[in-house]
């Protein structure tokens, strides 16, 4: 097996698990561009119930994200993932068969209960070598971004052809394909990757929630997804009001989203090449806030909407792609699974809060006020970014070790911490694993492996 690239099992795992993750996220996102319009036809319609239906999955997803990862550690990755997909399928069927807003909310909440993200990432880690794991995770992350773009484009097309019920039946069919992929395509794991890297450790959650730098990112992703969900309580209606029929919305989303991916490239070049990551992060948050302010302040017209939405998604895509990378670099060694669990839960709680807050504001103060309130949250986030510490280039590794005593673990950890390029070293001899954060340009990985297995 070549250490320089993915082997056949890793390639199969990366693309099959990414497909499952993407199909599921596609199912969650597809109602975003259409529900504000089609939801008005349901019995019991009101703005706050529309918002709740859009964001309901976020609450159950946030509550069950960490427990499902822990369960996958106990009962196996595939059984837990399949169980989650069955629940997601049930939620899709409930929503498809409902002619009331309350039934759709229940269906969306059930969809969220199929919280399989942490179990999928843990299985991806089990099926990949340490040095290749970032490539596998990056493949999954790429598919998530692609699924959002596809959802925004095909959601209006499917809804126009088959109605809201047909949209949920389409999601149910996608879920069946995801289940078949897990059962028959995804390789079976033989090894279990170190827990701390991939599954949340309950004993660590409290201290990590209180960490100042991590909490800035958790609060940021909460605001980011709150703003996204809240805006879609009203944006589809505004497109229709300006003469763009729902079945034509893909003609707006396709160039807007593609344009935003193109426009975020300069952000990434400046951040990486010029070593201005913190500054560009703040600029992106400022751009997001400005887009929301323009949506609130300027008279609604198609030009205003297109420009503002493109600004919004340029910032959104950059932040969505950048934040997990920053998080993995500032996470203490050995608790990446816990850090990502808290981050994911914050993201989904933001989606729930955005739906319910957007619906409440629309009902009480008018839909245009949603943009103002979200812009104010954006300003709060911008202030939070000013307290971010400069980012150091680092990479996390976990290594198997044959160290069996606490004394030996402390001795080797001390030697590791004195080696060039080693930023942090933790050895947990009970689990026979060592967690390191290193500067790849300086560190001598072969020497580290020898030291850990002497």
N, C-alpha and C positions, 0 to 999 in steps of 0.2 A: 504494500500500500504506500503510495507516495504521500509524503508529508506536505508537499507543496500545493496539493489540490484535493478536492472532494473525491472520495472513492465512490464506487457504485451504490453502496448502501446509503451513504450520506446524501448523494444526489437524489436518490429515490425518496429518502425521508424528507429532504428539504422541499422538493416540489409537490409531493403528495400532501404533506402537512400544511404547506402554504396554500394549496388548493382548498383543503378543508376549512382552514381559517378564513380564506377569502370568500368561499361560498357562504359561510355563516355570517360574516360581516356584510356581505351583499344583501342577505336577507334582512339584517337589522337596518341597513341604510336606505333600502329601496322606497320606504314610505316617506322619507324626508321630503322629497320634492313634490309629493302629490297629496299628502294627507290633509293639509290645510284646506284644500278644495273639496276633495271627495268626502272628508269627514263631515261636512255640512249636511250631507244626505242621510246621515245615520240618526236613528231615534235617540233623543237625549242630548243632541248637539249643544255645546256651549264652548266658548273659547278656552276655558280652563280645562275642560275635558279633552279638547283637541291637544292641548299642550301635554296633558297627562298621558294620552295615548302615544304621542311621539316619544316622550321621555321615560315611560314606565319601565322599559327594559333596563334602564340605567340603575334603578334602585336595587332590583333583585340581582342584577349582575354584580354590583358593588358589594352587596352583602355576602354573596356566595363565591366570589372569585378566589379568595384565600382558602376557605374551607374545601372547595373542590380540588385545589392543588394538593392539600394535605391528604385528602381521601385517595387521590391518585397515587400517593406515596405508599398508602396502606393496602389498597385493593388492586393496584395496577393502573397504568396509564390508559390503555385501550378500553377496559370496562367502564371507567369513569367518563371518558370522552364519548363513548357510545350512549351511555345513560344520559349525558347532557344533551346530545343530539336528539334523543327520543323525546326529552322534555321540550326542546326547541320545536320539534316537529308537532308535538301536541299543541303548543302555543300557537303555531301557525294555523293549524286546523281550526282551533277555537276562534281565532280572529276571522278566518275565511268564512265560517258559518254564522257569524254574528251580524245582525242587522241593527244592533244598538251600539252606541259609543262605549257602553260599559263592558260589553263582550269583547270589543277590540282592546280595551285597556287590560282586561284579564289576560287575553291572548298575548299581548306584548309583555306583560309581567312574567308569564310563563316562559316566553322566549328568553328573557333575561336570566331565568333560573337555570337554563342550560349553560352555565358559566364555565366553559371548557378552555378558556385561553391559557390559564396557568398550567393545566394538565398537558395541553398541546406543546407548550414551550418546554415543559419538563421532559416530555417524550422526545422532542427534537434534541435536547441536550443528551439524553440517554443514547441516542443513535448517532452521535457525532463525537469525534475526537476533540480534545481541548483546543488544539491549534486551528481546527476547522469550524468550531462552533460559531464564531462570529459570522461566517459566511452563510451558514444555515439560518441563523436568526435574521440576518439581513434579507435573505430570500423571503422569509415569512413576512417581514416588515414591508417589503416592496409589494407583495401581494395584497396586503391590507390597504395600502394607498391606492393600488389599481382598482380594488373592489369598490372603494368609495367613488372613484371616478365613473366606473361602469354603472354603479347604482344610480347615480345622478342622471345618467344618460338614458338607461333602459327603464327606469322606474316609471316615468311619464308615458313611455311607449306601451308598456305592458298594461298599465292602468287604463289607458285610453282604449286598448283592444279588448280587455277582459273585465274591466271594472276593478273596484277595490277588493272584492272577494277573490277575483281571479289573480290579483297580485299576491295575495297571501297563499293561494294554492300553488302559484309558481314558486314561491319561497319554500313551501313544503316539499315540492319536487326537488329543488336544489338540496334540501336537507337530506333527502333519501340518497342522492348521489354522494353527499359527504359521508354518510354512514357506510355506504358500499366501499368508498375509498379507504376509510379507516380499517374496515374488516379485511379487505382483499388486496389492497395496494401498499399501505404503509407497512414497512418491515416491523417484525416483532423485536422488542428490545431485549437484549441479553444482559447488558450492564445497566447499573443505575448511577447516573451522574451524582456528584456530591450534593447533598440536600441544600446546603446554604446557598449554592449558586442558582438553584432553580425552583425550590419550593419554600414558601414563607415559613419562618420559624416563629411560633406564637410568642416565645419568651423575648424575642428581639423587637417586636412591633412597637411597644410603648416608647422605647428610647429613640427609635428611628422616626416616629411621628413628631417627636419634639426637636429633632435636629434642625437647626436654622436654615442650612443650605438646602437640605432635602425638602423641607416644608415649602420653600419658595417655588420649587418645581412642582410639588404636589398641588399647591394652591394655584399655580399657573395653568396646569392642565385642567383643573376644575373649571377655571374661568374660561379657558379656550373652548371646551366642549359645552359649557353652559351657553356661551354666546352663539356657537354653531346651532345648537338645538333651538334656542329661543328665536333666532332669526328665521328659521323655517316654519315657525308658527304663522308668519306673515308674508315672507318673500314670494312664494308661489302665487299668492293672491295679487301681489303688486305686479308681477309679470303679466298676469291675465288682464289686469286693469289697464295696462299699457299696450294692450293689443296683441299679446303673444298667447295663442291658444295653448292649453296644457300639452297637447300632443306635439307641439313645436318647441317645448322647453329644452329638449335635448340639443336643439340648434344653438341655444344660448350656453348651456352648460359645457358642451364639448369644446368650443373655442376658448371659453373663459377658463376652464380648468387646465387645458393644455397651455394656454397663455401664462397662467399662474406658475406652472412648473418651469416654463422657460424663464420667467422673470425672477424666480427664486435662485437661479444659478449664480448671478452676481453676488447675492448674499453669501452663498456658500464659498465662492472663490475668495472674497474679501476675508471671511471668517477664518478660512483654513490657510490661505497663502500669506495673508498679512498678519496672522495671529491676532485677529480682532473678534474672537468668538463672543465674548461678553458684550462688546459694543454692538455687534450685529444682532444679537439676541434682543437687546433693548430696542434697537431700530425696528425689528420685526413686530414687537409688541406695540410700539408707537404707530406703525403702519396699520395694524389691526384696529387699533383704537380710532385712528383717523378715518378709516373706512366706515366704521360704525357711526361716527359723528356726521359724516357726509350723508349716509343713508337717512339719518334723522333730520338734518338741517336743510338739505337741498330739496327743491320741489321734485316730486317723483316723476321721472321720465325714463324712457328706455336707456338713453345715454348715461344718465346718472346711475341707474341700476347696474349696467354692464361694467362701467369703470369702477364703481365702489365694490361690486362683488369680486371683480378680478383682483383689486387691492386686498380684499379680505382673504381670498384664497391663496394669494401669493404669500402673505404673512402666515396663514394657517398651515400651509404645506411645509414651509420652512421650519416653523416651530414644532409641528408634529414629527418631522423627520429628525430634528436636532435634539429634542428634549430627552428621548430615551438614551441617546449616546452620551449626553452630559451626565445623566443620572447614573449610568453604569460606571462612569469615570470617577464620580465623587462618592459613590457608595463605598462604605467600609468593606474591607476584604472579608469574604465568607458569608455575607448577608445579602447578596444581590437578589436572591429570590424574594426575600422579605421586602426589600426596597421596591422591586418591581410590582409586588403584590399591592403595596400601599398606593403606588403611583396609578396602577390600573383601576383600583377601587375609587380613587379620587377622580379619575377620568370619567368613569361611569356615573358617579354621583353628580358630577357636573352636568352630564346629559340629562339626568332626571331633574335636577334643579332648573335647568334651562327650559325644559318642557313645561313644568308646572308654573314657573315664574313668568315665562312668556305668555302662557294662557291667561294667567291672572292679570298681568299688565294689560293685555289686549282687551279683556272684558271690562276692566275698571277705568283705564286711562287712555285707551285707544292703541291700535297696533303700532303706530309710528313711535310711540313712547318706548317700545321694546328696544329700539336701536340706541336711544339716549341712555337708558339704564345699563345696557351692556357696555356702552362706551365708558360710562363711569367706572364699571368694574375693570375695564381695560386700563384706565388711569391708575387704579389701585395696583394692578399687576405691574405696570410700568414703574411705579415707586418701589415695589418689591424687588425688581431686577437691579435697582441701583445698589442693593446690599449684597449682590452676588460676588463671591470671591473670584479672582482670576483663575481660569481653568488650566490645569496642568495636563500635559499629554501623558496618558497612562493607559495600561491595559491590564485587565484582571485575568488571572490564571488559577486553575486548581490542579493539584498534582496528587497522585496516590503516593503514600509513603509507608515505610515499614516501621516507623517510630512507634513504640508501644508504652513509653513511660512519660510522665509529666515532666520530669527533670530533663530528659533527653529532648523533649519537645521545646522547652524553654531555651535550652542550649543551642539547638539548631536554628530556632527562630531568631535568636540574637545574632548568630553568624550570618543568616540570610539578610537581616536588616542592615548589616555593615557592608554587604556586597554592593558594588556599583550598579545603579539602575533599579534597585529594589526600594520601593516607596513604603510598602507595608507588607508584613509577613505574619500570618497566623497559622499555627499548627493545631489541629484538633486530633489528638492521638486516638481517642475513642472511635472516631470514624475513619482513622488512617488516611487523613486528607490534609493537605497544606493549601492555604489560600494566599495568593500574592497579588499585589498591585505593582507593576513595573513600568519603567521607561524602556520600550522595546529597542530603541536605538543604542542603548548602553548595556543592557542586561545580558548576562551570559546564561542562557537557559540550560544548555547541556551541563554546565557546572552545578546549577541548582538541582537538577535531577539526580546527579551523583551524590550531592550532599544529603538529599532527602532519603536516599536508599542505601546509605552506608551501613 
